[in-house]
Amino acid sequence: MRRTWARPVILLLSVVGFGAWGHAGTSAEGTLRIGMTAADIPQTTGVPDQGGEGYRFIGYQLYDALVNWDLSRADVVANLTPGLATEWHPDPTDPKKWIFKLRQGVRFHDGSAFDADAVIWNLDKILKEDAPQYDRHQVAQVMSRIPSFASYRKIDGFTVEITTKFANSLLPYETTGVLFSSPAQYEAVGRSWVAFAAKPSGTGPFKLERLVPRERAELVRNADYWDPKRVPKLDRVILLPIPEATQRTAALLSGRIDWNEAPAPDTLPALKAAGMQVILNPYPHNWTYQPNLAEGAPFSDIRVRQAVNLAIDRDGLTKLLNGTAQPGLGLVYPDHPWYGAPTFKVRYDPSEAKRLLAEAGYGPDKPLKLKIAISTSGSGQMQPLMMNEFVQQNLKDVGIDTEFEVLEWMSLLVASRIPANAPENKARGIDAINVSRGFSDPYSAFQRMADSRFTPPRGANWGMIKDPVIDALDDQVLTTFDEEKRDDYLRQINARIVDQAWMVFICHDLNPRALSPKVQGFVQAQSWYQDLTPIEIR
């Protein structure tokens, strides 16, 4: 099977020039051309689609949140930094109320001022259904990121209060998903989000100059960006959707792009030989199967969940990926401060997998049959087709017949935003989904994934985990503002998730990127998101 995925570089070059992205032209001084894994340009209205890649290349380039990510270092996991808010804290008399002091002197790309009224207007666009600017498309992308938002109010011109549904020490992390678009620009384009998408206005370090759906987006430098340390050195960024990995690699080798997201692993030696920069760095990412845990479903039996975990040769998979991943032994990796001490050891043990399957009633006369929804590409999905075929063979080796329902990335995201027992997913007969997830913060790592109260669309607990132990620990996390104590609860949650095998743990991405030698100044943050502002083309 591995030889099936080997592609000589000479054949890769033959695809260059096909498709709209082939006309990107040679790189002008100050222009960075990025080959994305997405099949389309992410939504530009303020809340992007296309998963993490949407926030990476559109969201945090055109816009800011109240609280931003510090993407300036490669040696530590990215953490929070002031954005459009300079400070924030819970109300001493009521932990469900948070006060945000806003940054003064910030202007949107259209020249209008950012203030408390703009904050309220933007929260209304996703939380107030009768507001003229309410936009269901943006709501669909952001609601699972802000499950605790209850209400909000303006205190003065540069102070707002956000009230949560429950005491939530993690609210600052939630606010990173809400990006702020210009109310004045929305009025100027006729109160139409469709018109706004073509001429968006945020406060970010880049502005959108040109948009051609499914072909390209051209961003230009915002010389008036409010943070002088992050005024872009680049003049222009061109985003090109190239969902097929070998085509991205071919485009880089031929000089059509400067930046290749997720290069095909078997081409890394050729890329290095050609003088390209191949950059790896751990980041908060897990690549799992989320199983359907409905009563009577195969994965409702812990023996099946454990057997599937024991059937996967993670070391073999990381070799297939040319070292661009590390084995997944939990929702976080073993040297992460939240890993804990699980008693079930995730490992490659096909004999034990067969024993557990037999104990659960499966064998040669009654093979376990699974149907898993996967994608062809997408943000954080790594190399989903080759990886899933590798896992499929592992499962076959222990007597499990696996069928894939292969979906375009956004279609898979739609399926993931409704629970496993929703009619649409039940009609497909899906036993698990393969959607890569981030764990940048405690909420994204555990709460949205495993708390029974955070099923879609409120969270990402797609398989409907219902574990009172996790729910009780999560309550402790939400009400604990002491970081060390909170970390102890998080370690217990990860250990519980592993011991119950609530997920099929496969690997963690090492975030491979291949860059032209002309790209200088890039710092690969340990994050799903990256800062393009320090980059220069030399």
HELIX and SHEET records of a PDB file:
HELIX    1   1 ARG A    2  TRP A    5  5                                   4    
HELIX    2   2 VAL A    9  LEU A   12  1                                   4    
HELIX    3   3 LEU A   13  VAL A   15  5                                   3    
HELIX    4   4 ALA A   20  HIS A   23  5                                   4    
HELIX    5   5 GLY A   51  GLY A   54  1                                   4    
HELIX    6   6 TYR A   55  GLY A   59  3                                   5    
HELIX    7   7 TYR A   60  LEU A   62  1                                   3    
HELIX    8   8 ALA A  116  LEU A  127  1                                  12    
HELIX    9   9 ARG A  136  VAL A  142  1                                   7    
HELIX   10  10 MET A  143  ARG A  145  5                                   3    
HELIX   11  11 LEU A  171  GLU A  174  1                                   4    
HELIX   12  12 THR A  175  GLY A  177  5                                   3    
HELIX   13  13 PRO A  183  ALA A  188  1                                   6    
HELIX   14  14 TRP A  193  ALA A  198  1                                   6    
HELIX   15  15 PRO A  228  ARG A  230  5                                   3    
HELIX   16  16 ALA A  245  LEU A  253  1                                   9    
HELIX   17  17 PRO A  265  THR A  267  5                                   3    
HELIX   18  18 LEU A  268  ALA A  273  1                                   6    
HELIX   19  19 PRO A  298  SER A  300  5                                   3    
HELIX   20  20 ILE A  302  LEU A  310  1                                   9    
HELIX   21  21 ARG A  314  LEU A  320  1                                   7    
HELIX   22  22 PRO A  350  GLU A  359  1                                  10    
HELIX   23  23 PRO A  384  ASP A  397  1                                  14    
HELIX   24  24 TRP A  409  SER A  416  1                                   8    
HELIX   25  25 PRO A  423  ARG A  428  1                                   6    
HELIX   26  26 PRO A  442  PRO A  442  1                                   1    
HELIX   27  27 TYR A  443  GLN A  447  3                                   5    
HELIX   28  28 ARG A  448  ALA A  450  1                                   3    
HELIX   29  29 PRO A  468  THR A  479  1                                  12    
HELIX   30  30 GLU A  483  ASP A  499  1                                  17    
SHEET    1   A 7 PHE A 206  VAL A 212  0                                        
SHEET    2   A 7 ARG A 216  ARG A 221 -1                                        
SHEET    3   A 7 ARG A 236  PRO A 241 -1                                        
SHEET    4   A 7 THR A  31  MET A  36  1                                        
SHEET    5   A 7 TRP A 259  GLU A 261  1                                        
SHEET    6   A 7 ARG A 513  LEU A 515 -1                                        
SHEET    7   A 7 GLN A 277  ILE A 279 -1                                        
SHEET    1   B 2 VAL A  67  TRP A  69  0                                        
SHEET    2   B 2 LEU A  80  PRO A  82 -1                                        
SHEET    1   C 4 ALA A  85  ASP A  91  0                                        
SHEET    2   C 4 ASP A  94  LEU A 102 -1                                        
SHEET    3   C 4 THR A 159  THR A 164 -1                                        
SHEET    4   C 4 PHE A 149  ASP A 156 -1                                        
SHEET    1   D 6 ALA A 325  PRO A 327  0                                        
SHEET    2   D 6 VAL A 504  ASP A 509 -1                                        
SHEET    3   D 6 HIS A 285  PRO A 291 -1                                        
SHEET    4   D 6 ALA A 432  ILE A 433 -1                                        
SHEET    5   D 6 LEU A 368  SER A 375  1                                        
SHEET    6   D 6 ILE A 400  LEU A 407  1                                        
SHEET    1   E 4 ALA A 325  PRO A 327  0                                        
SHEET    2   E 4 VAL A 504  ASP A 509 -1                                        
SHEET    3   E 4 HIS A 285  PRO A 291 -1                                        
SHEET    4   E 4 ARG A 437  GLY A 438 -1                                        
SHEET    1   F 2 VAL A 519  GLN A 520  0                                        
SHEET    2   F 2 GLU A 536  ILE A 537 -1                                        
END                                                                             
